[in-house]
Amino acid sequence: MPIQAPKGTRDILPEDINQWNFVEEEFSDICRRFGYNEIRIPVFEHTELFQRGVGDTTDIVQKEMYTFEDKAGRSITLRPEGTAGVVRSYIEHGMSSLPQPVKLFYQITAYRYENVQKGRYREFHQFGVELLGASDPAADVEVISILSLYFEKLGIKNLKLNLNSIGCPECRAEYNRLLKGFLSDIIVDMCDTCKTRYDRNPMRIIDCKEEHCKKQLVNAPALLDHICDDCSKHFDSVLQKLEAIGIPYAIDKNIVRGLDYYTRTVFEFVSENIGTQGTVCGGGRYDGLVEDCGGPPTPGIGFALGVERLLLEMESQGIKIPKQPAPDIYIGSIGEKAALASEKLAWQLRRNNIICIKDIMGRSVKAQMKYADKLGARYSLILGDTEIETNKARLKDMVNGETKDISLDTLIGRLIKNKASEWL
Ligand code: HAM
């Protein structure tokens, strides 16, 4: 039996790569427009980073991490997300001494051992942004507006921005007491995960996906109704600024997000088109994370966008992505001398940015022409003994069949100087 890719992983095949290249380039482009620089972080980190960063009461850390011991007995984990690694890098490289804020973006794979379904994989791709060193509500609006502009440029419509504020550690402590009071009589009927969270991190119970638990939580107090004055002012200012630039939003008091580092603003962009895994993107503020990971007190905010879900959304909205360009020219040859000449010709053309495919199979002229046709080459040119002797070759437009005999001495200059559509 041939070996297959592990469950939850997918190959990105050449026929799909133009979509990936397109969304990647647009994302880098928009991030740079806002003054963000790219960072690349390792695929694996010490497990402790995610336990401390993402939080050991989260589903990700409790159930979903790919963790193993390396040959030296260290506990290593494949990154389940990018924020913890970026924050580790910020601290490790002393980025707090750079002019603040530090604005970073990344395009990464991430790994979570999840139940696989449409839009949910075990290896997936994220585009993300982390803005470190800015606590002002304007920073929250900046990262959200990167996404809005990105969706606008891609032509994606109707993604709904849902926002919430989950306050600071002070107001959250107060809220946790209140929530525990509400849950005290019903927690015995809830799932085991909720029971452990009751003592360790009650707010996370709000995030439980079990239907039975969700029913019990219908009348639970909402954190947004209990945040302190400072957090409330911060949130109001975010909303006001979003309104000023015309980004529509809805407040969703149930968003707590699946990672423990969040403080204050949390948000998601949600689609109604792509099924149950409709959260295309999620993010929020994490003002305590840098300190929790051993760095100086530094506010932070960011997001990550699921690229597979983005592409599903684009497909469901019928958004066409420009195809990869077909070859400008196919150069065929027959015989030794012509093969050498075709080698030189193709080399010159490729050095001058012309997409050129040549025969490297020693096939018959008929088979070469068939191949050129299948590749969708715009032009073809076949070299043989006669062409070499007369120093002339026939350039053929593969679209309309028109041909023209061109001197080999002037051919290269002609092709390099003109647009492919004007070669004949
Ligand atoms: P997250 O909500 O865990 O946040 O993931 C962000 C996005 O990644 C999701 O909205 C979804 O589109 C995609 N995603 C997550 N899990 C999967 C999966 N199994 N298969 C396919 N796509 C998936 C974070 O990761 C945070 N680091 C975001 C952040 C950055 N917050 C602040 N800065």
Residues whose N, C-alpha, C, O or C-beta is under 5 A from the ligand:
A	BS01	HAM	E81 G82 T83 R112 E114 G119 R120 Y121 F124 V129 T279 V280 C281 G282 G283 G284 I301 G302 F303 A304 L305 G306 R309
